[in-house]
Amino acid sequence: MGGLLDERVVLETIFNNYDTDGKGNLSPIQMQILHGDLRMGGISLPQVMESMKYACIHGSYCEPSELYNLLQEMDRRFFLIQDFRWEFSMIDVNHKDTISQDEAQWFVQTVHGRHFSKKKWDEFVKCRPVPGSPVAFAEIEVMLCNIPNRLDLQSEKMEEEKEREDRMRRERLAEEEVARLKKKRDEERRRQDEEQKRNEELRRKRQLEDEVVIYTDMPDDKKRERRKQEEEERRRREEEEESERLRELEKKQREEEERRRKEEEELYKDVEKLAKDAEEKEKKTKEELDKLKNKGGSDEEAKRLRKRLQDERHRKLRYNLKVAIKSRDRYQLDYNITEFKKEKLEDTDMDLVKAEKILKELLVRDDLKRAMTKRELEELEKAINAIKKHGLEVPLAKELGEASKLLTRLKRLERIRHEILELKQATVAEIRSYQNPPAVVHKVMTATFLLLGHQEKETKIWKSVQALVGKTGKESLKRRCIECKPEKIPLAPAKRAKALLEEFDLEEVRDVSAGAATFYVWASAMIEELEDLTAQKEEAKAKAS
């Protein structure tokens, strides 16, 4: 009982010390000063105000009986902020003290988990001075520390449920039953994908939390390596998101092709026969006109036949353009578009617009295939951007998906070459310095030299590997790796190199030697590129036969 009285006396004394104007309550600023004296640095004024809303009846000031609970709430926020600041810095890979709006949403969503309020997030985004701009920690620190209100969440869910029911009811009135069921399946799949993504992000956050203490005590080189891993993870997530987007585009492409097929069956039915009939009629009319000229017929009759000949020719051109659209042949389209324009025909059926669109699609597709065959990064990026620029992502979704995968591999190769180029001599020297190297290092370097054209027997003795690693000039290991072309590597040594590398994963290699890890990544990428080239050649050979 005495301890409780002592605590009340202490709290009352503290309260009176900071109640300088004698109002019998403490304002947010007074509470901020009080807490700052207790905890070095304290918390921001918005955090103080949110704490008062949570712990005080009036929400805008603190009475003596509320001081203890309010200090506890402010302490909770104070310690949470320390952790959240660190996690924010982990996301801020560019060290700009800001993160993207999407990354900020993920951060808040990961912290709040299943209690994350999309509505409140949307309100926050809407109230920002510059929507879409990078987000500073100060903007989201209050939201991160707030305890989600279950009543608000339930109310929000009820509103969302009501909106969903109304929408579905309107859809049932506006759409056919088949379309409604299809949309429902799509929504369910999307929800599952989002749930899976949330779970993955939550797992990653927990993993980061587990590693935070270890990361603090790491030496600088290990921190750089960790940041590199995080950058690789970020790229991997972006690639997965892009793959998902391309899969959706391929799905739309299949639907669009099915719709087009049905449309063409209706619009261009028997156009070949109609085009042939029009050509025969044009020929007969021309023969009649020639006969009339030979007989010396009247000018009126000649004028009538010339008019009919022109009409028949125009009809033939229109049907020929339809045939070209149906065939989707590039050269046929090009020729008939030119003829159509030469006659200055009116595009009553919008066939000219459609034909030009198809021709553009075919030209862009051929450019993309050429770029994929050449496998040059800059040209491939240019071809992919041309598809996006002309709005052809849906009709060329399949080709775009293949090109994007190739682009990802080429960028990876380019990054690896750059890493090899930037590899410090000390790192290479570290590999060479081993007198009795770990098996993982020896095998990785054996695989590397197999791809560079050496026999495996040359690398059996480690001193031979040391000699190869130590060469300089044109024969230096770095230069040879940079200049190595996957298409020049024989398949047999590549298979053997792959077998050696498959005994380990990247993390195992990285834990032993950062330098060996770089060559492990290089060798794996070269083998993967060679396998892809080999598969393409076999596919082309199968098509030719």
Solvent accessible surface area in square Angstrom, and as a share of the most:
residue,aa,sasa,rsa
1,M,180,0.81
2,G,44,0.42
3,G,55,0.53
4,L,86,0.43
5,L,88,0.44
6,D,89,0.46
7,E,78,0.35
8,R,138,0.50
9,V,91,0.52
10,V,83,0.48
11,L,31,0.15
12,E,104,0.47
13,T,69,0.40
14,I,41,0.21
15,F,4,0.02
16,N,88,0.45
17,N,99,0.51
18,Y,52,0.20
19,D,17,0.09
20,T,118,0.69
21,D,83,0.43
22,G,61,0.59
23,K,146,0.62
24,G,38,0.36
25,N,35,0.18
26,L,0,0.00
27,S,42,0.27
28,P,25,0.16
29,I,104,0.53
30,Q,29,0.13
31,M,0,0.00
32,Q,55,0.24
33,I,97,0.49
34,L,1,0.00
35,H,2,0.01
36,G,28,0.27
37,D,98,0.51
38,L,99,0.49
39,R,87,0.32
40,M,188,0.84
41,G,74,0.71
42,G,13,0.13
43,I,10,0.05
44,S,37,0.24
45,L,63,0.31
46,P,72,0.46
47,Q,0,0.00
48,V,0,0.00
49,M,89,0.40
50,E,42,0.19
51,S,0,0.00
52,M,0,0.00
53,K,130,0.55
54,Y,133,0.50
55,A,26,0.20
56,C,10,0.06
57,I,151,0.77
58,H,98,0.44
59,G,18,0.18
60,S,68,0.44
61,Y,64,0.24
62,C,0,0.00
63,E,57,0.26
64,P,69,0.43
65,S,100,0.64
66,E,13,0.06
67,L,0,0.00
68,Y,96,0.37
69,N,85,0.43
70,L,0,0.00
71,L,22,0.11
72,Q,98,0.44
73,E,10,0.05
74,M,0,0.00
75,D,34,0.18
76,R,73,0.27
77,R,5,0.02
78,F,25,0.10
79,F,104,0.44
80,L,51,0.26
81,I,10,0.05
82,Q,85,0.38
83,D,82,0.43
84,F,13,0.06
85,R,131,0.48
86,W,83,0.29
87,E,21,0.10
88,F,11,0.05
89,S,51,0.33
90,M,23,0.10
91,I,24,0.12
92,D,10,0.05
93,V,44,0.25
94,N,106,0.54
95,H,125,0.56
96,K,145,0.61
97,D,111,0.58
98,T,40,0.23
99,I,7,0.03
100,S,50,0.32
101,Q,38,0.17
102,D,110,0.57
103,E,49,0.22
104,A,0,0.00
105,Q,41,0.18
106,W,38,0.13
107,F,2,0.01
108,V,1,0.01
109,Q,34,0.15
110,T,11,0.06
111,V,41,0.23
112,H,28,0.13
113,G,27,0.26
114,R,192,0.70
115,H,43,0.19
116,F,31,0.13
117,S,11,0.07
118,K,94,0.40
119,K,89,0.38
120,K,95,0.40
121,W,6,0.02
122,D,60,0.31
123,E,87,0.39
124,F,34,0.14
125,V,28,0.16
126,K,164,0.69
127,C,111,0.67
128,R,17,0.06
129,P,126,0.79
130,V,96,0.55
131,P,87,0.55
132,G,54,0.52
133,S,29,0.19
134,P,81,0.51
135,V,0,0.00
136,A,34,0.27
137,F,15,0.06
138,A,74,0.58
139,E,65,0.29
140,I,0,0.00
141,E,11,0.05
142,V,27,0.15
143,M,36,0.16
144,L,4,0.02
145,C,2,0.01
146,N,47,0.24
147,I,88,0.45
148,P,40,0.25
149,N,71,0.36
150,R,147,0.54
151,L,135,0.67
152,D,66,0.34
153,L,18,0.09
154,Q,102,0.45
155,S,53,0.34
156,E,18,0.08
157,K,125,0.53
158,M,142,0.63
159,E,77,0.35
160,E,87,0.39
161,E,74,0.33
162,K,135,0.57
163,E,108,0.49
164,R,81,0.29
165,E,83,0.37
166,D,41,0.21
167,R,88,0.32
168,M,33,0.15
169,R,117,0.43
170,R,145,0.53
171,E,22,0.10
172,R,116,0.42
173,L,155,0.77
174,A,86,0.67
175,E,72,0.32
176,E,134,0.60
177,E,97,0.43
178,V,112,0.64
179,A,45,0.35
180,R,34,0.12
181,L,73,0.36
182,K,78,0.33
183,K,77,0.33
184,K,102,0.43
185,R,147,0.54
186,D,30,0.15
187,E,29,0.13
188,E,75,0.33
189,R,95,0.35
190,R,126,0.46
191,R,118,0.43
192,Q,107,0.48
193,D,59,0.30
194,E,82,0.37
195,E,79,0.35
196,Q,127,0.57
197,K,100,0.42
198,R,92,0.34
199,N,81,0.42
200,E,65,0.29
201,E,13,0.06
202,L,50,0.25
203,R,117,0.43
204,R,37,0.14
205,K,24,0.10
206,R,141,0.51
207,Q,80,0.36
208,L,29,0.14
209,E,70,0.31
210,D,109,0.57
211,E,47,0.21
212,V,40,0.23
213,V,102,0.58
214,I,105,0.53
215,Y,13,0.05
216,T,80,0.47
217,D,115,0.59
218,M,33,0.15
219,P,81,0.51
220,D,98,0.51
221,D,81,0.42
222,K,94,0.40
223,K,52,0.22
224,R,126,0.46
225,E,33,0.15
226,R,42,0.16
227,R,86,0.32
228,K,59,0.25
229,Q,45,0.20
230,E,30,0.14
231,E,45,0.20
232,E,54,0.24
233,E,44,0.20
234,R,63,0.23
235,R,50,0.18
236,R,88,0.32
237,R,49,0.18
238,E,84,0.38
239,E,64,0.29
240,E,90,0.40
241,E,88,0.39
242,E,59,0.27
243,S,41,0.26
244,E,61,0.28
245,R,87,0.32
246,L,11,0.05
247,R,136,0.50
248,E,64,0.29
249,L,18,0.09
250,E,50,0.22
251,K,46,0.19
252,K,107,0.46
253,Q,15,0.07
254,R,145,0.53
255,E,74,0.33
256,E,64,0.29
257,E,79,0.35
258,E,71,0.32
259,R,122,0.45
260,R,65,0.24
261,R,113,0.41
262,K,118,0.50
263,E,59,0.26
264,E,17,0.08
265,E,97,0.43
266,E,138,0.62
267,L,98,0.49
268,Y,2,0.01
269,K,139,0.59
270,D,78,0.41
271,V,3,0.02
272,E,88,0.39
273,K,130,0.55
274,L,71,0.35
275,A,7,0.06
276,K,127,0.54
277,D,49,0.25
278,A,3,0.02
279,E,98,0.44
280,E,84,0.38
281,K,110,0.47
282,E,26,0.12
283,K,130,0.55
284,K,128,0.54
285,T,3,0.02
286,K,114,0.48
287,E,84,0.38
288,E,74,0.33
289,L,11,0.05
290,D,66,0.34
291,K,125,0.53
292,L,28,0.14
293,K,125,0.53
294,N,129,0.66
295,K,170,0.72
296,G,62,0.60
297,G,35,0.34
298,S,68,0.44
299,D,122,0.63
300,E,132,0.59
301,E,57,0.26
302,A,13,0.10
303,K,133,0.56
304,R,117,0.43
305,L,6,0.03
306,R,120,0.44
307,K,116,0.49
308,R,83,0.30
309,L,37,0.19
310,Q,91,0.41
311,D,53,0.28
312,E,18,0.08
313,R,67,0.25
314,H,38,0.17
315,R,106,0.39
316,K,29,0.12
317,L,9,0.04
318,R,62,0.23
319,Y,51,0.20
320,N,40,0.20
321,L,0,0.00
322,K,28,0.12
323,V,23,0.13
324,A,0,0.00
325,I,0,0.00
326,K,79,0.33
327,S,57,0.37
328,R,55,0.20
329,D,60,0.31
330,R,73,0.27
331,Y,161,0.61
332,Q,62,0.28
333,L,0,0.00
334,D,72,0.37
335,Y,137,0.52
336,N,11,0.06
337,I,10,0.05
338,T,71,0.42
339,E,21,0.09
340,F,3,0.01
341,K,105,0.44
342,K,131,0.56
343,E,53,0.24
344,K,182,0.77
345,L,23,0.11
346,E,127,0.57
347,D,32,0.17
348,T,86,0.50
349,D,82,0.42
350,M,113,0.51
351,D,9,0.05
352,L,28,0.14
353,V,80,0.46
354,K,57,0.24
355,A,0,0.00
356,E,64,0.29
357,K,124,0.53
358,I,10,0.05
359,L,22,0.11
360,K,80,0.34
361,E,18,0.08
362,L,6,0.03
363,L,59,0.29
364,V,9,0.05
365,R,67,0.25
366,D,27,0.14
367,D,64,0.33
368,L,0,0.00
369,K,99,0.42
370,R,121,0.44
371,A,0,0.00
372,M,26,0.12
373,T,110,0.64
374,K,111,0.47
375,R,34,0.13
376,E,94,0.42
377,L,49,0.24
378,E,144,0.65
379,E,57,0.25
380,L,0,0.00
381,E,55,0.25
382,K,150,0.63
383,A,9,0.07
384,I,8,0.04
385,N,88,0.45
386,A,28,0.22
387,I,0,0.00
388,K,91,0.38
389,K,166,0.70
390,H,79,0.35
391,G,58,0.56
392,L,4,0.02
393,E,40,0.18
394,V,43,0.25
395,P,35,0.22
396,L,3,0.01
397,A,0,0.00
398,K,120,0.51
399,E,34,0.15
400,L,0,0.00
401,G,4,0.04
402,E,86,0.38
403,A,0,0.00
404,S,15,0.10
405,K,131,0.56
406,L,3,0.01
407,L,24,0.12
408,T,45,0.26
409,R,49,0.18
410,L,17,0.09
411,K,77,0.33
412,R,74,0.27
413,L,6,0.03
414,E,88,0.40
415,R,69,0.25
416,I,4,0.02
417,R,44,0.16
418,H,103,0.46
419,E,43,0.19
420,I,0,0.00
421,L,102,0.51
422,E,107,0.48
423,L,21,0.10
424,K,135,0.57
425,Q,123,0.55
426,A,76,0.59
427,T,32,0.19
428,V,6,0.04
429,A,46,0.36
430,E,59,0.26
431,I,0,0.00
432,R,118,0.43
433,S,71,0.46
434,Y,50,0.19
435,Q,148,0.66
436,N,136,0.70
437,P,18,0.11
438,P,47,0.30
439,A,67,0.52
440,V,11,0.06
441,V,0,0.00
442,H,41,0.18
443,K,66,0.28
444,V,1,0.00
445,M,0,0.00
446,T,11,0.06
447,A,0,0.00
448,T,0,0.00
449,F,1,0.00
450,L,9,0.05
451,L,6,0.03
452,L,25,0.12
453,G,60,0.57
454,H,30,0.14
455,Q,109,0.48
456,E,42,0.19
457,K,157,0.67
458,E,71,0.32
459,T,1,0.01
460,K,134,0.57
461,I,116,0.59
462,W,18,0.06
463,K,151,0.64
464,S,42,0.27
465,V,0,0.00
466,Q,26,0.12
467,A,59,0.45
468,L,19,0.09
469,V,5,0.03
470,G,24,0.23
471,K,89,0.38
472,T,112,0.65
473,G,50,0.48
474,K,151,0.64
475,E,91,0.41
476,S,23,0.15
477,L,4,0.02
478,K,47,0.20
479,R,101,0.37
480,R,46,0.17
481,C,0,0.00
482,I,48,0.25
483,E,99,0.44
484,C,18,0.11
485,K,100,0.42
486,P,8,0.05
487,E,91,0.41
488,K,155,0.66
489,I,9,0.05
490,P,80,0.51
491,L,74,0.37
492,A,74,0.57
493,P,32,0.20
494,A,3,0.03
495,K,131,0.56
496,R,101,0.37
497,A,0,0.00
498,K,73,0.31
499,A,46,0.35
500,L,8,0.04
501,L,8,0.04
502,E,119,0.53
503,E,93,0.41
504,F,37,0.15
505,D,74,0.38
506,L,44,0.22
507,E,85,0.38
508,E,85,0.38
509,V,0,0.00
510,R,16,0.06
511,D,110,0.57
512,V,64,0.37
513,S,4,0.02
514,A,52,0.40
515,G,0,0.00
516,A,0,0.00
517,A,4,0.03
518,T,10,0.06
519,F,0,0.00
520,Y,25,0.10
521,V,22,0.13
522,W,0,0.00
523,A,0,0.00
524,S,30,0.20
525,A,4,0.03
526,M,0,0.00
527,I,8,0.04
528,E,71,0.32
529,E,5,0.02
530,L,11,0.06
531,E,70,0.31
532,D,34,0.18
533,L,20,0.10
534,T,31,0.18
535,A,55,0.43
536,Q,68,0.30
537,K,130,0.55
538,E,109,0.49
539,E,100,0.45
540,A,60,0.47
541,K,154,0.65
542,A,69,0.54
543,K,158,0.67
544,A,93,0.72
545,S,125,0.81
